[in-house]
Amino acid sequence: MTFSLVARCAETGMFGMAVSSSSPAVAARCAYARAGVGAVASQNVTDPTLGPLTLDLMERGLSAEESIAEVQKRGKFLEYRQVLAVDAQGRTAIHSGPKSLGIWTQAQAQDVASGGNLLDNDGVPQAIVDAYLSAKGHIGDRLIAAMRAGRDAGGEAGPVHSAGMKIVDKVAWPVADLRCDWTEDCPIENIATAWEVYKPQLDAYIQRALDPREAPSYGVPGDQ
């Protein structure tokens, strides 16, 4: 009931993950990324422990492919799971269990991997990968373009209601973590709107965390 992508920006080293589903609050269960390490999607009858496990393995020096192979050894009920990973060198790997729901498939290239289940058709992940690779600009812009392309290629077999986008850079926390946990409208467009508002402020929020003395003013009473 999900389609997603994990991605790396070769120019900046940023990692990102974006996901949408007919289920509520999909990003709370499926989106994982760690600065300097990689990004992971854990989806389809989701086991949220697989995201941190895959990131831990990559942080220890395993490639995306080696990490997914290790997850296949350690994880439980892997026949029901989909796990996508991209590592610090942009290498990608995907596990899709044979009991993934409905039409399920996957696609991958250097710096980006996409997978989905209960899809409208088997071309959705490739449309997502192609759109990410052809898009320009900030990784957030490219993630949005890819998700829109997946939706326009058919997306999930039914309407989607939640979406999320997570981006990590050089700090220990996500520099963007945008979610739409439920809507009867298009959650991808909700995330896109939030990104347009958040993007110009992203650097200022990082600076406020690192050293508020050097950060832009809030322009409110008490702001020094």
Disulfide bonds with the S-S distance in Angstrom:
none
